Amino acid sequence: MLQIANILAPGMLLAIIGLFWVKKGPPFPIDFVSTLVLNVCMPALLFHTLATSIVPISSLWEMALATLVVHAIFTTVAIVVLKSADKDWRTCIAYVVGNTGNLGLPVCLFAFGEEGLAYAMMFFSVQCILLFSIGDSIYAGSASISRVLRSPIIHAIWLGILVRVLEWEPPQMLMQSSELLGQVVIPLMLITLGVSLAGMRASMLHITVFWSFVRTGMAVAIGFGVAQLMGLEGVARGVLIVETVVPVAVFNYLLAEKHGRDSSEVSGLILVTHIGAIFYLPLILGVLL
């Protein structure tokens, strides 16, 4: 229990800082921080981690394939469940895309070390590619190649993988700069998570709680099932399961609001699944560790 507490405590403390900031501090520049993280710091972290990872490239490809399988199955199941309940099936993205960045990366780092962070980065990279291409198109109701090509995160991913596959040695100045920028990401994202959650309000609480239980149950079943199906073991298995079961990503609220979807339902899912994660994530980690 102490080991699990040590894993979750840093992330919870930083999120609490964000919660208190909203109540006591000056206005938090969430738009500025989100833009900085998504366009500068996160691409730097992705590039540096993928380019310098000690995990064999074949294992990273295996994780990438497992991530695709998770998202394909999860999306299919979510669409079927939502349509059967006469709900907007386009909000399936909110059910599938978990908080693999703000929460998943630090949890995998604290639980499994640098190897876990490398696997988690690959999961997060594949999810970013899917979210900013297929996911954004589903939310918007139309596809746009230009939106994908303008994303710095997408370019950081393929550049990092290219450097690793070809075994290049980029200039030390570039690697040190990307490492320094990348160190900003996890603290900023966790504080921003706290700030975002402080402003969320769940409408129709009992219905939101029910659908949060449904979403979490699907995630747990799919995470363990795909890990078994793909024959993953050790750190790779643990990371896949953790990244699949983390609560709904805050970024879903921004996309739902941007494209006119039911943002109140999405915000409720975000709030309740994050509260629920306080209880179910320790159980998942207890099983994995």
Backbone bond lengths (Angstrom), bond angles and torsions (degrees), N, CA, C in turn:
res aa  C-N    CA-C-N  psi(-1)  N-CA   C-N-CA  omega(-1)  CA-C   N-CA-C  phi
1 M - - - 1.461 - - 1.523 111.37 -
2 L 1.340 116.64 -37.05 1.462 119.96 178.16 1.528 110.85 -65.36
3 Q 1.341 116.42 -39.53 1.467 120.69 178.32 1.527 110.69 -61.80
4 I 1.331 117.12 -44.80 1.464 121.16 179.22 1.523 110.52 -65.61
5 A 1.344 116.99 -40.19 1.459 120.52 178.18 1.524 110.67 -62.00
6 N 1.334 116.71 -40.40 1.463 120.25 178.89 1.528 111.62 -65.14
7 I 1.332 116.53 -31.06 1.467 120.67 179.49 1.526 110.70 -71.23
8 L 1.342 116.22 -44.52 1.466 120.40 -173.49 1.521 113.50 -86.79
9 A 1.339 117.04 -24.81 1.464 120.02 -173.08 1.527 114.20 -60.21
10 P 1.356 119.95 -46.35 1.477 118.01 -178.56 1.522 113.17 -57.70
11 G 1.337 117.12 -44.82 1.453 120.19 179.48 1.518 112.00 -64.29
12 M 1.353 117.03 -41.13 1.454 120.41 179.92 1.527 111.28 -65.46
13 L 1.338 117.02 -39.86 1.462 120.45 -178.99 1.529 111.00 -64.89
14 L 1.336 116.39 -41.39 1.462 119.11 179.41 1.533 111.23 -68.09
15 A 1.333 116.86 -37.38 1.468 119.57 176.39 1.529 110.78 -65.47
16 I 1.333 116.89 -36.35 1.466 120.99 177.87 1.528 110.51 -64.86
17 I 1.337 116.30 -36.41 1.466 119.51 175.12 1.527 109.95 -57.38
18 G 1.337 115.94 -43.16 1.463 119.88 177.46 1.517 112.25 -62.26
19 L 1.338 116.76 -41.17 1.470 120.29 178.59 1.528 111.39 -61.50
20 F 1.353 116.39 -45.07 1.459 120.02 -179.73 1.523 111.64 -70.14
21 W 1.339 115.96 -31.18 1.463 119.66 179.17 1.532 110.52 -58.95
22 V 1.341 115.82 -42.08 1.464 120.21 -179.61 1.528 110.97 -61.40
23 K 1.343 116.70 -36.54 1.466 120.89 -175.80 1.521 112.28 -82.56
24 K 1.335 117.22 -37.46 1.468 120.41 -169.15 1.526 114.51 -116.16
25 G 1.326 117.72 -23.90 1.454 120.13 -172.16 1.515 113.13 -93.42
26 P 1.332 116.53 178.61 1.464 120.73 174.02 1.524 109.95 -68.45
27 P 1.338 118.79 168.53 1.472 121.28 179.82 1.527 111.33 -53.53
28 F 1.324 116.16 128.77 1.464 120.65 -179.32 1.525 109.08 -83.21
29 P 1.347 118.29 125.24 1.473 120.73 -176.56 1.523 111.91 -78.71
30 I 1.334 116.20 71.26 1.461 119.85 -172.11 1.525 112.08 -64.60
31 D 1.333 117.20 -35.46 1.468 119.42 178.29 1.522 110.83 -65.68
32 F 1.337 116.15 -42.99 1.468 119.99 178.87 1.520 110.90 -63.96
33 V 1.341 116.43 -46.86 1.468 120.36 -177.98 1.523 110.57 -63.20
34 S 1.337 117.19 -43.40 1.464 120.80 179.42 1.522 111.05 -62.17
35 T 1.330 116.55 -42.71 1.465 120.50 178.82 1.518 111.06 -64.71
36 L 1.339 116.68 -43.16 1.464 121.03 179.25 1.528 111.37 -62.23
37 V 1.333 116.04 -45.67 1.468 120.18 -177.78 1.529 110.83 -67.04
38 L 1.332 117.11 -47.82 1.466 120.81 -174.48 1.523 112.87 -70.17
39 N 1.328 117.73 -31.77 1.459 120.48 -173.28 1.523 114.78 -102.66
40 V 1.334 117.98 -18.41 1.460 119.73 -176.60 1.533 111.81 -126.35
41 C 1.346 116.26 -61.47 1.462 119.71 -170.60 1.523 113.29 -72.61
42 M 1.328 117.58 -44.89 1.464 119.91 179.40 1.525 112.15 -64.31
43 P 1.340 119.96 -45.16 1.469 118.94 174.16 1.525 112.58 -56.84
44 A 1.338 116.99 -38.96 1.462 120.19 178.88 1.526 110.87 -64.18
45 L 1.339 116.92 -43.34 1.464 120.89 179.59 1.523 111.12 -65.01
46 L 1.329 116.85 -43.84 1.466 120.70 178.81 1.519 110.87 -61.72
47 F 1.313 116.94 -47.55 1.464 120.90 -178.99 1.525 110.80 -61.04
48 H 1.328 117.32 -49.49 1.465 120.65 -175.90 1.527 111.48 -65.12
49 T 1.345 116.46 -43.20 1.469 119.94 -177.80 1.520 111.69 -66.52
50 L 1.334 117.39 -44.73 1.460 120.51 -179.22 1.528 111.41 -69.97
51 A 1.330 117.58 -35.49 1.466 121.13 -177.58 1.518 112.33 -73.70
52 T 1.351 117.68 -29.03 1.464 120.82 -174.06 1.522 113.10 -111.22
53 S 1.330 117.52 4.47 1.461 120.77 -175.50 1.528 111.50 -58.22
54 I 1.348 115.08 139.25 1.462 120.33 177.13 1.528 111.21 -87.98
55 V 1.321 117.10 -8.13 1.466 120.78 179.31 1.526 108.89 -71.84
56 P 1.337 118.08 133.83 1.472 119.89 178.16 1.518 111.60 -53.54
57 I 1.324 116.30 138.89 1.462 120.76 -175.93 1.522 111.28 -60.30
58 S 1.340 116.84 -31.97 1.467 119.85 178.65 1.525 110.82 -64.20
59 S 1.339 116.51 -35.68 1.470 120.21 177.96 1.521 111.26 -69.48
60 L 1.344 116.12 -36.57 1.462 119.27 177.42 1.526 111.11 -65.99
61 W 1.344 116.59 -39.55 1.462 119.68 176.52 1.526 110.19 -63.31
62 E 1.325 117.04 -37.94 1.466 120.86 178.33 1.535 110.23 -63.10
63 M 1.344 115.79 -40.68 1.458 119.74 177.29 1.529 110.52 -65.25
64 A 1.341 116.99 -40.28 1.465 120.97 178.48 1.531 110.80 -60.39
65 L 1.333 116.29 -43.60 1.465 120.56 178.92 1.522 110.75 -64.61
66 A 1.331 116.77 -43.53 1.465 120.54 178.99 1.531 110.82 -62.08
67 T 1.337 116.53 -37.21 1.463 121.00 178.37 1.522 111.07 -64.43
68 L 1.326 116.53 -41.77 1.468 120.63 176.94 1.527 110.65 -61.82
69 V 1.323 116.68 -41.69 1.465 120.64 179.44 1.527 110.23 -63.61
70 V 1.347 116.58 -43.56 1.465 120.78 178.14 1.526 110.89 -56.80
71 H 1.332 116.24 -48.03 1.465 119.94 -176.05 1.531 111.99 -70.53
72 A 1.319 116.87 -35.44 1.464 119.30 178.27 1.526 110.96 -65.13
73 I 1.333 116.88 -46.66 1.459 120.83 -179.42 1.526 110.72 -68.00
74 F 1.331 115.56 -46.13 1.472 120.39 -177.69 1.529 110.69 -60.89
75 T 1.337 117.41 -44.58 1.465 120.77 -179.51 1.525 111.01 -62.83
76 T 1.335 116.43 -44.07 1.469 120.69 179.84 1.522 111.18 -61.38
77 V 1.331 116.24 -47.82 1.465 120.40 -179.68 1.523 110.63 -63.40
78 A 1.337 117.62 -43.36 1.467 121.44 -178.50 1.527 111.43 -62.85
79 I 1.334 116.74 -41.97 1.469 119.91 179.33 1.525 110.57 -63.66
80 V 1.326 116.69 -44.38 1.472 120.18 179.77 1.523 110.80 -61.64
81 V 1.339 116.86 -45.25 1.465 121.03 -178.70 1.522 111.12 -64.71
82 L 1.331 117.36 -44.83 1.465 121.07 -177.77 1.533 111.36 -67.62
83 K 1.329 117.11 -41.67 1.463 119.59 178.50 1.521 111.20 -64.69
84 S 1.324 117.12 -38.91 1.460 120.43 179.67 1.527 111.57 -65.60
85 A 1.344 116.61 -23.68 1.465 121.43 178.58 1.526 112.14 -97.80
86 D 1.349 117.08 9.70 1.466 122.58 -179.17 1.524 112.77 57.55
87 K 1.336 116.54 37.89 1.454 121.88 176.86 1.532 109.20 -105.68
88 D 1.337 116.20 163.38 1.463 121.53 179.78 1.530 109.17 -64.44
89 W 1.328 116.97 110.43 1.459 120.30 -174.70 1.527 112.20 -66.90
90 R 1.355 117.47 -19.86 1.467 119.43 -179.18 1.529 112.33 -68.71
91 T 1.321 116.92 -19.10 1.461 119.06 176.01 1.529 111.64 -76.85
92 C 1.330 116.72 4.35 1.468 120.32 176.18 1.528 110.66 -57.76
93 I 1.342 116.70 -28.68 1.463 120.27 -179.94 1.521 110.41 -60.78
94 A 1.342 117.09 -37.72 1.461 120.53 179.08 1.527 111.53 -64.27
95 Y 1.332 116.59 -32.12 1.467 120.42 178.93 1.528 110.95 -74.50
96 V 1.319 116.60 -34.00 1.466 121.20 -173.21 1.527 112.03 -85.18
97 V 1.338 117.02 -43.65 1.465 121.16 -172.83 1.517 109.89 -84.01
98 G 1.329 115.35 105.27 1.453 121.09 179.29 1.515 112.47 -89.43
99 N 1.307 115.21 174.84 1.462 122.17 -177.65 1.537 109.91 -80.74
100 T 1.330 115.21 60.71 1.467 121.02 -175.42 1.523 112.36 -73.43
101 G 1.341 117.67 -15.03 1.464 120.90 178.82 1.505 111.61 -92.07
102 N 1.352 116.60 -69.78 1.466 121.14 -177.16 1.522 113.03 -54.37
103 L 1.322 116.33 -44.35 1.457 121.45 -173.29 1.524 112.54 -106.57
104 G 1.329 116.98 -43.85 1.462 120.15 -174.33 1.516 113.56 -63.57
105 L 1.339 117.83 -43.46 1.462 120.75 -178.22 1.529 112.27 -62.03
106 P 1.354 119.62 -51.94 1.461 117.84 179.23 1.522 113.85 -65.02
107 V 1.334 117.85 -36.42 1.467 119.35 179.00 1.531 110.38 -63.47
108 C 1.346 116.82 -44.01 1.467 120.19 179.37 1.529 111.17 -67.45
109 L 1.331 116.81 -35.36 1.467 120.26 177.53 1.519 110.86 -65.84
110 F 1.339 116.82 -48.35 1.461 120.12 -177.69 1.528 112.06 -70.87
111 A 1.346 117.09 -30.00 1.467 120.39 -177.44 1.523 112.64 -84.92
112 F 1.341 117.69 -38.51 1.468 120.93 -170.87 1.530 114.00 -123.04
113 G 1.333 118.28 1.86 1.462 120.99 176.38 1.523 112.79 78.96
114 E 1.339 115.50 -162.80 1.460 121.61 -176.82 1.532 111.96 -63.25
115 E 1.324 116.91 -34.66 1.465 119.82 177.14 1.520 110.19 -63.24
116 G 1.325 116.07 -42.27 1.458 119.84 177.77 1.518 112.31 -63.94
117 L 1.358 116.31 -37.29 1.457 119.89 178.34 1.526 111.10 -64.35
118 A 1.338 117.17 -39.08 1.468 120.73 179.71 1.531 110.83 -63.74
119 Y 1.329 116.74 -45.50 1.466 120.00 177.29 1.534 110.32 -63.47
120 A 1.342 116.49 -42.41 1.458 120.49 -179.10 1.524 110.69 -64.24
121 M 1.340 117.09 -36.34 1.455 121.17 177.37 1.535 111.13 -63.53
122 M 1.319 117.00 -38.77 1.460 120.07 178.25 1.525 110.00 -66.22
123 F 1.337 117.20 -43.44 1.463 120.61 176.53 1.522 109.70 -59.56
124 F 1.330 115.86 -48.26 1.463 120.94 -178.98 1.527 111.20 -63.13
125 S 1.340 117.06 -37.74 1.463 120.92 -179.90 1.519 111.58 -63.23
126 V 1.333 116.06 -47.03 1.464 120.29 179.37 1.529 109.87 -63.00
127 Q 1.333 116.11 -41.70 1.465 119.36 179.58 1.528 111.40 -63.69
128 C 1.349 117.05 -39.21 1.468 120.18 177.92 1.524 111.07 -62.28
129 I 1.341 116.28 -42.89 1.465 119.96 178.91 1.526 110.50 -60.74
130 L 1.339 115.84 -43.90 1.464 120.00 -179.84 1.524 111.44 -68.34
131 L 1.351 116.59 -41.62 1.461 120.41 -176.50 1.522 111.53 -66.66
132 F 1.338 116.70 -44.15 1.461 119.65 -175.21 1.530 112.77 -85.10
133 S 1.315 117.01 4.39 1.466 119.93 174.61 1.528 109.01 -120.58
134 I 1.329 116.74 -79.09 1.464 120.97 -178.06 1.524 111.70 -67.42
135 G 1.346 116.22 -45.21 1.460 119.85 -176.98 1.516 112.96 -61.89
136 D 1.333 116.74 -46.73 1.462 120.61 179.44 1.529 110.91 -63.10
137 S 1.331 116.43 -35.72 1.467 120.34 179.07 1.525 111.28 -67.72
138 I 1.341 116.81 -37.89 1.465 120.26 178.41 1.522 110.18 -66.41
139 Y 1.334 116.92 -44.84 1.456 120.14 177.17 1.531 110.77 -60.36
140 A 1.342 116.13 -43.58 1.462 120.72 -175.10 1.520 112.68 -77.65
141 G 1.329 117.09 -25.02 1.451 120.92 -175.45 1.511 112.84 83.44
142 S 1.348 116.73 7.61 1.469 121.69 178.35 1.521 108.66 -155.39
143 A 1.329 115.72 154.14 1.470 121.01 -178.67 1.523 110.26 -96.67
144 S 1.348 115.67 149.26 1.456 121.22 177.89 1.527 109.43 -146.28
145 I 1.330 116.20 108.34 1.468 120.62 179.35 1.516 110.57 -66.34
146 S 1.328 117.72 -34.42 1.466 120.82 -177.38 1.522 111.64 -62.44
147 R 1.359 117.54 -35.15 1.468 120.50 177.66 1.516 110.72 -62.20
148 V 1.322 116.26 -39.09 1.463 120.83 179.88 1.520 110.59 -68.78
149 L 1.318 116.96 -45.89 1.463 120.95 -176.11 1.524 112.54 -67.61
150 R 1.324 117.89 -21.66 1.461 121.01 -179.52 1.525 112.73 -86.57
151 S 1.316 118.25 -4.66 1.462 121.01 -175.56 1.532 111.56 -80.88
152 P 1.344 118.94 116.54 1.469 121.02 177.25 1.524 112.72 -61.33
153 I 1.339 116.50 -30.70 1.467 120.19 -179.42 1.525 110.57 -62.17
154 I 1.317 116.99 -42.68 1.467 120.95 -179.92 1.529 110.47 -60.60
155 H 1.321 116.73 -45.23 1.469 120.58 -178.12 1.531 111.42 -69.05
156 A 1.329 117.29 -35.14 1.464 120.10 177.86 1.525 111.00 -64.47
157 I 1.328 116.25 -35.89 1.465 120.43 -178.86 1.522 110.88 -65.57
158 W 1.352 117.35 -51.70 1.467 117.81 -175.87 1.522 111.37 -70.73
159 L 1.333 118.17 -30.12 1.460 119.83 176.59 1.530 111.54 -68.04
160 G 1.341 116.64 -42.61 1.453 120.20 178.24 1.515 112.52 -63.03
161 I 1.343 116.05 -42.74 1.466 120.03 178.38 1.527 110.51 -66.29
162 L 1.339 117.21 -39.55 1.466 120.97 179.53 1.520 111.06 -62.28
163 V 1.326 117.08 -44.62 1.471 120.96 178.43 1.515 110.51 -59.93
164 R 1.329 116.06 -41.88 1.475 120.11 -178.45 1.520 111.48 -69.20
165 V 1.334 117.40 -44.77 1.462 120.79 -177.27 1.533 110.97 -65.05
166 L 1.328 116.81 -42.74 1.471 121.11 -178.01 1.521 112.74 -84.93
167 E 1.353 116.55 -3.85 1.469 122.66 178.32 1.529 111.43 56.39
168 W 1.320 115.63 42.83 1.465 120.29 174.96 1.531 109.69 -76.47
169 E 1.314 115.15 160.37 1.459 121.56 173.45 1.525 108.23 -119.77
170 P 1.331 117.82 93.32 1.464 120.53 -179.58 1.528 110.70 -62.63
171 P 1.320 118.04 161.82 1.468 121.19 177.72 1.529 111.26 -55.19
172 Q 1.325 115.33 140.59 1.461 120.16 -178.09 1.526 111.33 -58.96
173 M 1.323 116.40 -35.33 1.466 120.43 179.25 1.535 110.77 -60.03
174 L 1.341 116.61 -41.78 1.457 121.10 179.59 1.518 111.22 -65.12
175 M 1.326 116.53 -44.74 1.455 120.27 -177.01 1.527 111.40 -68.42
176 Q 1.331 117.69 -39.66 1.463 120.18 179.02 1.528 110.97 -67.63
177 S 1.337 116.25 -38.06 1.463 119.97 178.90 1.527 111.03 -66.61
178 S 1.338 116.75 -44.19 1.466 119.94 179.79 1.525 110.95 -66.40
179 E 1.328 116.86 -35.65 1.465 119.81 177.48 1.527 110.64 -65.27
180 L 1.340 116.29 -43.71 1.461 120.74 -179.18 1.526 111.13 -63.66
181 L 1.337 116.66 -44.25 1.463 120.46 178.04 1.525 110.99 -64.68
182 G 1.335 116.36 -39.05 1.462 120.54 -178.38 1.516 113.35 -65.08
183 Q 1.361 116.71 -28.36 1.461 119.82 -179.38 1.528 112.51 -68.07
184 V 1.327 115.81 -16.53 1.463 120.64 179.51 1.529 111.50 -76.69
185 V 1.332 116.90 -25.28 1.463 121.22 -165.69 1.519 112.87 -62.91
186 I 1.329 117.60 -56.95 1.464 120.01 -171.12 1.529 112.10 -62.62
187 P 1.341 120.47 -47.64 1.475 118.33 176.70 1.525 113.13 -59.79
188 L 1.331 117.51 -44.18 1.460 120.34 -178.35 1.524 111.39 -64.73
189 M 1.347 116.84 -41.46 1.463 120.09 -178.07 1.520 110.91 -66.93
190 L 1.341 117.70 -37.59 1.458 120.03 -179.72 1.530 111.21 -69.53
191 I 1.336 117.01 -40.71 1.461 119.93 176.99 1.528 110.11 -65.18
192 T 1.346 115.93 -42.29 1.465 120.05 178.40 1.520 111.05 -63.57
193 L 1.330 116.62 -35.53 1.467 120.52 176.04 1.520 110.18 -58.52
194 G 1.334 116.79 -46.08 1.466 120.31 178.60 1.514 112.31 -61.71
195 V 1.342 116.08 -41.85 1.464 120.84 178.45 1.529 110.66 -62.94
196 S 1.329 116.89 -44.14 1.462 121.32 -178.72 1.521 111.16 -64.39
197 L 1.335 116.77 -43.89 1.459 120.30 -178.16 1.524 111.63 -67.35
198 A 1.337 116.82 -29.22 1.471 119.90 179.91 1.516 111.43 -63.63
199 G 1.320 116.83 -27.87 1.459 120.59 -178.49 1.507 114.32 -95.10
200 M 1.339 117.84 -0.86 1.460 121.04 -178.31 1.523 110.59 -84.78
201 R 1.333 115.13 141.95 1.463 120.87 174.73 1.531 108.39 -133.88
202 A 1.311 115.90 126.01 1.466 119.93 -177.90 1.529 109.72 -90.28
203 S 1.331 115.96 120.52 1.465 120.91 175.57 1.527 108.80 -89.17
204 M 1.341 115.81 149.67 1.464 121.32 179.99 1.529 109.90 52.26
205 L 1.325 114.74 65.55 1.463 121.74 -168.84 1.516 112.88 -56.64
206 H 1.334 118.02 -43.02 1.465 119.44 -174.86 1.529 111.26 -64.46
207 I 1.356 117.35 -38.41 1.462 120.50 177.92 1.524 110.32 -69.01
208 T 1.333 116.40 -40.19 1.469 120.93 179.19 1.516 110.84 -62.88
209 V 1.326 116.90 -42.27 1.468 120.83 178.48 1.523 110.22 -62.00
210 F 1.342 116.72 -42.29 1.463 119.90 179.18 1.528 111.24 -59.97
211 W 1.342 117.34 -49.65 1.455 120.08 -178.24 1.529 111.91 -69.57
212 S 1.319 117.70 -26.13 1.466 120.49 174.75 1.526 110.40 -68.54
213 F 1.347 116.49 -39.08 1.464 120.42 175.40 1.528 110.26 -64.02
214 V 1.339 115.91 -42.10 1.466 119.88 178.95 1.518 110.09 -61.22
215 R 1.327 117.09 -47.08 1.465 121.47 -178.41 1.534 110.91 -62.37
216 T 1.330 117.23 -43.95 1.461 120.63 -178.86 1.525 110.75 -66.40
217 G 1.325 116.63 -40.45 1.468 120.01 178.18 1.520 111.99 -62.30
218 M 1.333 116.58 -43.13 1.463 120.31 176.84 1.520 110.81 -61.54
219 A 1.329 116.84 -43.60 1.463 120.98 -177.46 1.522 111.73 -63.19
220 V 1.323 116.75 -44.43 1.470 120.52 -179.97 1.526 110.69 -63.35
221 A 1.331 116.53 -46.86 1.468 120.52 -179.40 1.520 111.29 -62.01
222 I 1.344 117.28 -43.71 1.464 120.88 -178.10 1.520 110.78 -71.02
223 G 1.335 117.89 -39.61 1.456 120.77 179.52 1.524 112.40 -60.43
224 F 1.333 116.61 -52.53 1.466 120.47 179.59 1.530 110.86 -67.40
225 G 1.349 116.47 -37.18 1.459 119.52 -178.47 1.518 112.97 -66.32
226 V 1.327 117.61 -45.23 1.465 120.72 -179.65 1.522 110.80 -68.39
227 A 1.340 117.55 -38.28 1.471 120.29 176.78 1.523 110.77 -59.01
228 Q 1.337 115.93 -40.68 1.466 120.62 177.63 1.527 110.43 -69.47
229 L 1.334 116.80 -43.22 1.461 121.71 -178.87 1.520 111.65 -61.54
230 M 1.341 116.57 -41.44 1.463 121.46 -177.45 1.526 112.97 -84.31
231 G 1.326 116.89 -4.99 1.459 120.41 178.89 1.514 113.94 68.88
232 L 1.340 117.52 30.04 1.458 121.15 -179.63 1.523 110.32 -75.86
233 E 1.321 115.54 146.70 1.455 120.86 -179.71 1.520 110.06 -136.88
234 G 1.335 116.33 162.85 1.454 121.49 172.47 1.520 113.76 61.52
235 V 1.333 114.69 -135.39 1.465 121.32 -175.87 1.525 111.25 -62.92
236 A 1.324 117.56 -41.46 1.467 120.71 -179.05 1.531 110.44 -60.23
237 R 1.319 117.40 -43.38 1.468 121.20 178.48 1.520 110.35 -62.75
238 G 1.325 116.55 -46.47 1.458 120.63 -179.09 1.518 112.52 -60.67
239 V 1.334 116.46 -44.05 1.463 120.51 -178.57 1.523 110.77 -65.45
240 L 1.338 117.58 -44.28 1.466 120.29 -179.52 1.525 110.83 -58.58
241 I 1.329 116.69 -44.18 1.458 120.81 -177.99 1.530 110.44 -67.74
242 V 1.333 117.18 -46.65 1.469 120.62 -179.61 1.523 110.74 -60.29
243 E 1.336 117.32 -46.79 1.461 120.87 -177.60 1.536 112.01 -67.55
244 T 1.318 117.03 -25.29 1.464 120.13 177.91 1.525 111.92 -78.14
245 V 1.333 117.28 -34.30 1.465 120.48 -172.29 1.526 113.93 -96.01
246 V 1.349 118.90 -5.53 1.466 119.04 179.58 1.534 109.96 -59.66
247 P 1.329 117.93 153.97 1.474 120.66 -176.00 1.521 113.20 -64.65
248 V 1.313 115.48 170.99 1.469 122.76 -175.22 1.528 110.59 -60.51
249 A 1.331 116.04 136.27 1.464 121.75 -176.92 1.522 111.54 -70.45
250 V 1.334 116.13 139.88 1.461 121.87 178.07 1.525 111.03 -61.48
251 F 1.332 116.70 -31.38 1.462 120.16 -176.49 1.524 111.87 -61.95
252 N 1.343 117.49 -22.12 1.465 120.40 176.79 1.528 111.36 -61.20
253 Y 1.324 116.34 -35.06 1.468 119.99 179.02 1.523 110.69 -62.86
254 L 1.350 115.98 -43.21 1.457 120.16 -179.27 1.524 111.19 -64.55
255 L 1.339 117.09 -41.53 1.463 120.33 179.43 1.528 111.50 -68.29
256 A 1.336 116.26 -41.11 1.461 119.70 179.11 1.527 110.32 -62.95
257 E 1.327 116.46 -43.06 1.461 121.06 178.63 1.526 110.80 -64.78
258 K 1.330 116.14 -41.38 1.461 121.41 -177.92 1.529 111.73 -62.94
259 H 1.339 116.59 -39.92 1.467 120.46 -173.88 1.529 113.28 -103.25
260 G 1.332 117.84 12.51 1.458 120.64 172.70 1.508 114.98 75.02
261 R 1.322 118.11 24.61 1.470 120.59 175.67 1.526 109.59 -85.78
262 D 1.331 117.38 -178.80 1.462 121.90 -176.81 1.530 108.87 -76.25
263 S 1.334 116.18 85.32 1.461 120.70 -175.88 1.526 111.94 -70.56
264 S 1.351 117.91 -26.47 1.468 119.64 179.00 1.527 110.86 -66.54
265 E 1.333 116.25 -39.64 1.472 119.70 177.27 1.526 110.52 -66.05
266 V 1.327 116.01 -41.88 1.459 120.40 -179.24 1.524 110.31 -64.89
267 S 1.342 117.55 -43.30 1.464 120.14 179.58 1.521 110.88 -63.02
268 G 1.328 116.67 -36.58 1.460 120.04 176.02 1.508 112.22 -62.69
269 L 1.338 116.17 -44.10 1.461 120.15 177.31 1.525 111.01 -60.24
270 I 1.329 116.48 -42.71 1.460 120.53 -179.93 1.528 110.30 -60.63
271 L 1.321 116.05 -49.00 1.460 120.63 -176.45 1.527 111.78 -63.51
272 V 1.332 116.70 -49.66 1.470 119.98 -174.71 1.527 111.38 -70.22
273 T 1.330 118.52 -39.56 1.469 119.23 -179.84 1.525 111.51 -68.22
274 H 1.331 117.28 -31.82 1.473 118.74 176.60 1.524 111.44 -71.04
275 I 1.334 116.84 -37.68 1.467 118.93 174.61 1.526 109.73 -65.13
276 G 1.344 115.80 -42.98 1.459 119.67 179.04 1.517 113.23 -62.62
277 A 1.346 116.58 -32.59 1.460 120.73 -178.56 1.522 112.20 -62.41
278 I 1.338 116.95 -26.97 1.462 120.18 176.94 1.522 110.30 -58.68
279 F 1.337 116.51 -29.91 1.460 120.99 -176.65 1.532 112.10 -98.23
280 Y 1.360 117.85 -41.00 1.462 117.38 -173.02 1.530 113.37 -88.43
281 L 1.341 119.00 -27.80 1.462 119.01 179.12 1.530 112.77 -62.44
282 P 1.346 119.52 -42.46 1.475 118.60 175.05 1.530 112.72 -58.37
283 L 1.340 117.27 -36.72 1.468 119.66 178.44 1.535 110.48 -65.93
284 I 1.352 116.70 -43.94 1.464 120.48 178.64 1.520 110.40 -61.68
285 L 1.341 116.70 -46.28 1.470 120.48 179.28 1.523 111.24 -63.56
286 G 1.337 115.74 -36.75 1.465 118.91 178.32 1.522 111.78 -61.51
287 V 1.331 116.44 -39.89 1.470 121.07 177.82 1.532 110.29 -68.01
288 L 1.336 117.03 -43.72 1.466 120.66 -175.39 1.519 112.79 -71.87
289 L 1.332 116.74 -33.40 1.461 119.96 -175.23 1.523 112.64 -92.99
